[in-house]
Amino acid sequence: MIWRQALIIGTFILGAVLIELTVLTRLGIPGATPDLVVVTVVAIALAMGPVQGAVAGFSAGVLVDLAPPGDTLVGVNAIVYVAIGFVTGYAVDPRDRTVPVMMGMTGLATGAAVLLISGLDTLLGSDRVDWEQVPELTLSSALYGILLAPALILGVAWVVRKATPEVLVE
């Protein structure tokens, strides 16, 4: 059972990181780059629960921190993504998991990721954060997260339901 969960988490996280870093960053979309990694962490947390969401968040954060071009302090993304994965899996009651609730939670998570990463970078002494752009990046990231949420969350839930029926959070 645990190896199937690890395989699902690893496959989705690796795929999301690769797609975000190789395809989405090069599209030239206005505002922030669509944060496919955070949406994937939220989808895993909603489908599997808070512990698996935290594991997915840590894995995704470490991969994003170590992948080139690493423009943030190592460990910041891992800390933020762990918190997002755990809180998302814990906060949303399985009975309330309707599409609008999941889209709203994804929008909140992607917006919060921008704010938390910017705040932690500033707190830890990084000078790369331009606080004049943070509101625009937060709003555009939240919008892109809301747009990506329905397909990705439903797709991850379908895969989890088929591959690990004993794990379903209900």
N, C-alpha and C positions, 0 to 999 in steps of 0.2 A: 504494500500500500504506500509506504513512504517513498519508495523509489519512483512510483508513478507520479506522485505529487512533485518530487524533485525534478523529474523529467519534464513535466508540464511547465513548472515555474521556470526552469532553465531555458527551455525552448522559447517560451513567450518573451522572456526578458532579453535573451540574446538577440532574438529577431527584432524586438522593439529598439534596442540600442543600435543595432546595425542599420536599420531603416532610418532611424532618426539622424544618425551621424553621417550616413552616406547619401541619403536621398533628400530628406526634409530640410537639412541645413543649406542645401544648394538650390532650393526652389526660388528663393528671393521673395517669399511671401511677406507682405507688410506686417510690422509688429514683431512679435516673438516667433521663434520657430515652434511649430506645433509640438507639444511635449508628449510624444507617443509613449515614452517610458513611464511617465507619471500616470497616464491613462491606463497603461497595462498593469501597473502596480495596483491601482484602484480596482481594476477588473478582477485581478487575482484575489485581492482582499475581499471583495464582495462575493466571489464565487466560493472561496475556500475558508475564509475566516481571518481573524486578526493575526494569529501566529504566522500563518503562511503568507499573509500580506506583509508582515514585518520582514520575513525571510526574503520575499521577493524584492522588497524595498532596499534591503541591505545589499543584495546581489546586484540590483540595478545601479545603486549608488556607487558601489565599488567599480563596476564596469565603466560607468560614465566618468568617474573621477580619474581612472587610469587611461582611458581612451584619448588618443590625440584628437583635436587640440585641447589639452587640459587647461582651461582658462580659470579654474577656481581652485581653491585650496583643497588638497587631498583629504577626503573624509567628510566634507561639508555635504555633498550630495547624498552620501550614504546615511548620514544622520537625519537629514530632512526626509528622505524616502522611507526610512524605517518608521519614522513618526507618522507619515502619511499612510503607509500600508497598515499599521496597527490601528490607528484612530479610525480609518475608514471601515475596516473590518469589524471593529468593536462598536462604533457609533450607530451604524445603520441596522435597525432591527430587520431580520429576514422577512417579517410580514409586511414591512413598509418598502420593500424593494421593487417599486414600480419604476418604469422608465424615466418619468420626470424627476423622481427622487435620486435615481442613480446619475442622471445627467447633471443635476444640481450639485451632487457630491463631487462629481468629477470636475466641474467648473471651479468649485471651492478648492479642491485639492491642487489643481494646476495653478490657480492664482496664488494660493498659499505657498506653493513651491518656489515661485519667483520671489515672493516677499521674504520667505525664510532664508533662502540661499543668499539673497542680497544682504539681509540683516546679519547673518552669520559671517559672511565675507567681510563686511564692514567692521563687525565686532572683533574679528580676528586680525584686523590690520591690513586687509587687502585694499588697494587703491583702484581696483578695476571697476567698481560700482559707480555708475552715473545715476544719482538719485532723481535727476530730472526725467529720465527715461523709464524709471521703475513703474510709475502708474500706467503708462501706455503698454509696457510689456506685460504687466499683471493682467490688465483687461484683455489684451489680445490673446494671451496664453489661456485665460479662462474661457474665452469664446471658442478657441480652437479645441480645447478639451471637451467642451459641450458638444461640438460638432463631431468629434471622434468617438464620443462615449457610446452611443447606441450600438453601432456595429461591433466595436471591440468588446464591450461588456457582454453583449449577448453571445458573441463568438467564443469568448473565454468560458462563459458559463456553460455553453453547449459542449465544449471539449471536456471540461471538468465533469459534467454530468455523465458523459459517455465513458470517459476513461476511469473515473474514480467515483462510482455511485455511492460508495459508503462514506464519502467525505462531505457530502452536500451539507451546507449550512442552512438549516430550515427552522 
